[in-house]
């Protein structure tokens, strides 16, 4: 991580009125670790596991993560600021181009790069393309090779893959994990920390993320939509929070807009007699109440905005620019 990036992190904490203590032990390490890989290798699941709380939404749908997500884990001997990224992919729409830009940005910002693959599926063309983007042999930062989903993998094929990653591709070390079960994730934290530079904390001890409340709410709603819709219209759905008001009785009123690109998509999202949208709202409200620790009134409505994925103004409203 450059000195400029480190100073920006300190400035962000100060701007949020979060004093960063400097009473850390000798040999304390801190820095940024980028989680990169193609879509659906488990980056967001791993982020949630390593930080210890749910920060990123997850689903079986490719390209679920659209924003760069910061998650901070403070340990007795160091602090790791994780950067979860959209999956590396060949974009076909402006939305995809923006997501790829976000993913590539962290390659220069991070102190350590953590390259994930799906160990159960094995490396494919998408992983080879990511390897070309990461380019461990010619990158100034150390690149850790992290085969994920080892609980589902063929262990006999894992060792040759690790040997190839370290011996041929230029990764400094390999740490196989299962983000789903937590297997070997503590070891991964230790290895990540060992490659970070010595220095004070970048964020306060209890700091977890810089995501604002509206974005967190919108992402939770979108997660429920993705799980409910599966492959029907996942890429063409977005959520934005239009209203966020606290009533005198403490109830939090949320009004959220679901964007789709076609009238047929609108019908699919709403469902027969509004059944699907109601189900999504129920699941989202329950998680929001657990997350926020308060009662929530959630209102959802659906709007057709043709080709919103190629409209800069809409992408800016969604916080992608």
C-alpha positions in Angstrom: 0.0 0.0 0.0 1.3 3.4 -0.9 1.9 6.1 1.7 -0.9 8.1 0.0 -3.4 5.2 0.4 -2.3 4.8 4.0 -2.8 8.5 4.6 -6.2 8.4 2.9 -7.3 5.6 5.3 -6.3 7.7 8.3 -8.1 10.6 6.8 -11.2 8.6 6.4 -11.2 7.5 10.0 -10.7 11.1 11.1 -13.5 12.3 8.8 -15.8 9.9 10.5 -14.7 11.2 13.9 -13.1 7.9 14.7 -9.8 8.4 16.6 -7.2 5.7 15.8 -5.2 4.7 18.9 -1.5 4.3 18.5 -1.0 2.1 21.7 -0.1 -1.0 19.7 2.6 -3.6 20.6 6.0 -3.7 19.1 6.0 -5.5 15.8 2.4 -4.6 15.1 1.4 -5.0 11.4 -1.3 -3.4 9.4 -2.4 -2.9 5.8 -4.8 -3.8 3.0 -5.4 -7.2 1.6 -7.3 -7.5 -1.7 -9.6 -10.5 -2.3 -9.6 -11.1 -6.0 -10.8 -13.9 -8.3 -13.4 -14.7 -11.0 -17.0 -14.7 -10.1 -18.4 -17.2 -7.6 -15.2 -18.4 -6.1 -16.4 -17.3 -2.6 -14.7 -14.0 -2.0 -17.6 -12.4 -0.2 -18.2 -15.5 1.9 -14.5 -15.4 2.8 -14.7 -11.7 3.7 -17.6 -12.4 6.1 -15.7 -15.3 7.6 -12.5 -13.4 8.2 -14.1 -10.3 9.6 -16.5 -12.3 11.7 -19.7 -10.5 10.7 -21.7 -10.4 7.5 -20.6 -7.4 5.5 -21.1 -8.6 1.9 -24.1 -10.3 0.5 -23.8 -13.7 -1.0 -25.7 -15.7 -3.6 -25.2 -18.5 -6.1 -25.6 -15.9 -8.9 -22.4 -14.8 -10.6 -21.3 -11.1 -10.1 -23.3 -10.7 -6.9 -20.8 -8.2 -5.6 -20.9 -4.9 -7.4 -19.1 -2.5 -5.1 -15.7 -2.6 -3.5 -16.4 -3.5 0.1 -14.0 -2.7 3.0 -14.0 -5.0 6.0 -11.6 -4.6 8.9 -10.3 -7.3 11.3 -8.3 -6.1 14.3 -6.1 -8.7 16.0 -3.8 -8.4 19.0 -0.7 -8.2 16.8 -2.1 -6.4 13.8 -5.0 -5.1 11.7 -6.1 -6.3 8.3 -8.3 -4.1 6.1 -9.8 -6.5 3.5 -11.0 -5.2 0.1 -13.6 -7.5 -1.4 -14.0 -6.9 -5.1 -16.4 -7.7 -7.9 -15.4 -10.9 -9.7 -13.0 -10.5 -12.6 -14.9 -11.0 -15.8 -15.0 -9.9 -19.5 -17.7 -7.1 -19.4 -20.5 -6.8 -21.9 -22.3 -3.8 -20.4 -21.3 -0.5 -18.8 -22.1 -1.9 -15.4 -19.7 -4.8 -16.0 -17.0 -2.3 -17.1 -17.4 -0.3 -13.9 -17.3 -3.5 -11.8 -14.1 -4.6 -13.6 -12.5 -1.2 -13.0 -13.3 -1.5 -9.2 -11.7 -5.0 -9.2 -8.5 -3.8 -10.9 -8.1 -0.7 -8.8 -7.4 -2.7 -5.6 -4.5 -4.5 -7.3 -2.5 -1.3 -7.0 -3.9 -0.2 -3.6 -3.3 -3.4 -1.6 -0.3 -4.5 0.3 -1.1 -8.2 -0.2 -3.2 -9.8 -3.0 -5.2 -12.9 -2.1 -6.1 -14.7 -5.3 -9.0 -17.2 -4.8 -10.1 -20.0 -7.0 -12.8 -22.6 -6.6 -10.9 -25.7 -5.6 -13.9 -27.9 -6.1 -14.3 -26.9 -9.8 -10.6 -26.6 -10.4 -9.0 -23.8 -12.5 -10.6 -22.9 -15.8 -10.3 -20.2 -18.5 -11.7 -17.6 -16.2 -9.1 -18.3 -13.6 -6.3 -18.2 -16.2 -7.6 -14.8 -17.3 -7.5 -13.6 -13.7 -3.9 -14.9 -13.4 -2.9 -12.7 -16.4 -4.5 -9.7 -14.7 -2.8 -10.4 -11.3 0.5 -11.4 -12.9 2.2 -12.6 -9.6 5.7 -12.9 -11.1 5.8 -9.2 -12.1 3.7 -7.6 -9.3 5.4 -5.7 -6.5 3.0 -7.0 -3.9 3.1 -10.6 -2.7 0.3 -12.8 -4.1 -1.2 -15.5 -1.9 -2.9 -18.4 -3.7 -6.1 -19.4 -1.9 -8.0 -22.5 -3.2 -11.4 -22.1 -1.6 -14.1 -24.7 -1.1 -11.7 -27.4 -0.1 -14.5 -29.1 1.8 -15.9 -30.0 -1.6 -12.6 -30.5 -3.5 -10.7 -33.6 -4.6 -7.8 -33.5 -2.2 -5.6 -35.5 -4.6 -5.8 -32.8 -7.2 -5.1 -30.0 -4.8 -1.4 -30.5 -4.1 -0.3 -30.4 -7.8 -2.3 -27.2 -8.2 -0.6 -25.6 -5.2 2.8 -26.6 -6.5 2.0 -25.1 -9.8 0.7 -21.9 -8.3 3.9 -21.4 -6.2 6.5 -22.9 -8.5 5.2 -21.8 -11.9 2.8 -18.9 -11.5 4.8 -16.9 -8.9 2.6 -16.9 -5.9 4.6 -16.5 -2.7 2.5 -19.0 -0.7 -0.6 -21.2 -0.9 -3.3 -21.5 1.9 -6.2 -23.8 1.0 -9.4 -22.9 2.9 -13.1 -23.4 3.2 -14.8 -20.1 3.7 -18.1 -21.9 4.2 -16.9 -24.1 7.1 -14.0 -21.9 8.3 -11.4 -24.6 7.8 -7.9 -23.2 7.8 -9.2 -19.6 7.8 -7.3 -18.8 11.0 -4.1 -20.0 9.3 -4.9 -17.7 6.4 -5.2 -14.7 8.7 -1.7 -15.5 10.2 -0.2 -15.7 6.7 -1.8 -12.5 5.5 -0.6 -10.7 8.6 3.0 -11.9 8.2 3.2 -10.2 4.7 1.9 -6.9 5.9 4.3 -4.0 6.8 4.9 -3.1 10.4 2.9 0.0 11.4 0.1 1.3 13.6 -3.6 0.6 13.1 -5.3 2.3 10.2 -8.7 2.2 11.8 -10.1 2.2 15.4 -10.1 -1.2 17.1 -13.9 -1.8 16.8 -14.2 -0.4 13.2 -15.7 -2.9 10.7 -16.6 -1.2 7.5 -17.2 2.2 5.8 -20.4 1.2 4.1 -23.2 3.6 4.7 -26.6 2.5 6.1 -28.5 3.0 2.8 -26.1 0.9 0.9 -26.2 -1.9 3.5 -30.0 -1.9 3.4 -30.1 -1.9 -0.4 -27.7 -4.8 -0.6 -29.6 -6.9 1.8 -32.8 -6.4 -0.2 -30.9 -7.3 -3.4 -29.5 -10.4 -1.8 -33.1 -11.6 -1.1 -34.1 -10.8 -4.6 -31.2 -12.8 -6.0 -32.0 -15.8 -3.9 -35.6 -15.7 -4.9 -35.1 -15.0 -8.6 -32.1 -17.3 -9.1 -31.3 -17.2 -12.8 -34.4 -15.4 -14.0 -33.4 -11.8 -14.1 -30.4 -11.4 -11.7 -28.1 -9.2 -13.7 -30.9 -6.7 -14.5 -31.9 -6.0 -10.9 -30.7 -3.2 -8.8 -32.0 -1.7 -5.5 -31.8 1.9 -4.2 -33.2 3.2 -0.9 -35.4 6.2 -1.6 -36.7 6.8 1.9 -35.2 6.2 5.3 -37.1 7.8 8.2 -37.3 7.1 12.0 -40.7 7.6 13.5 -41.2 8.9 17.0 -42.1 5.4 18.3 -38.7 4.2 17.1 -39.9 2.3 14.0 -37.6 2.7 11.0 -39.5 3.3 7.8 -37.7 2.2 4.6 -38.8 2.8 1.1 -36.8 1.0 -1.6 -37.0 1.0 -5.3 -36.2 -2.2 -7.3 -35.0 -1.4 -10.8 -35.5 -3.8 -13.8 -35.0 -3.3 -17.5 -38.1 -4.8 -19.0 -41.9 -5.0 -18.2 -41.6 -8.8 -18.3 -38.9 -8.6 -15.6 -41.2 -6.4 -13.5 -43.9 -9.1 -13.6 -41.4 -11.8 -12.6 -40.1 -9.7 -9.6 -43.6 -8.9 -8.4 -44.9 -12.4 -8.9 -48.5 -13.6 -9.1 -50.7 -11.2 -7.0 -47.5 -9.6 -5.6 -46.5 -12.9 -3.9 -42.8 -12.9 -4.8 -42.1 -9.3 -3.9 -44.0 -9.8 -0.6 -41.8 -12.8 0.2 -38.6 -10.8 -0.6 -39.8 -8.0 1.6 -40.5 -10.4 4.5 -37.1 -12.0 4.3 -35.3 -8.6 4.0 -37.2 -7.0 6.8 -36.4 -9.9 9.2 -32.6 -9.6 8.4 -32.7 -5.8 8.6 -34.4 -6.0 12.1 -31.7 -8.4 13.3 -29.0 -6.3 11.8 -30.2 -2.9 13.0 -31.7 -4.1 16.3 -35.0 -2.3 15.8 -38.4 -2.7 14.2 -38.6 -2.0 10.5 -41.4 -1.1 8.1 -40.2 -2.0 4.6 -42.0 -0.9 1.4 -40.8 -2.1 -1.9 -41.9 -1.0 -5.4 -40.6 -1.9 -8.8 -39.8 0.4 -11.7 -38.8 -0.4 -15.3 -35.8 1.6 -16.5 -34.7 0.2 -19.9 -31.0 -0.5 -20.3 -30.1 1.0 -16.9 -26.9 -1.1 -16.9 -25.6 1.1 -19.7 -26.7 4.5 -18.2 -24.0 6.5 -16.3 -26.5 8.5 -14.4 -28.2 5.4 -12.9 -24.9 3.8 -12.1 -23.9 6.9 -10.3 -27.1 6.9 -8.3 -26.3 3.3 -7.3 -23.0 4.4 -5.9 -21.0 2.6 -8.6 -19.2 5.8 -9.8 
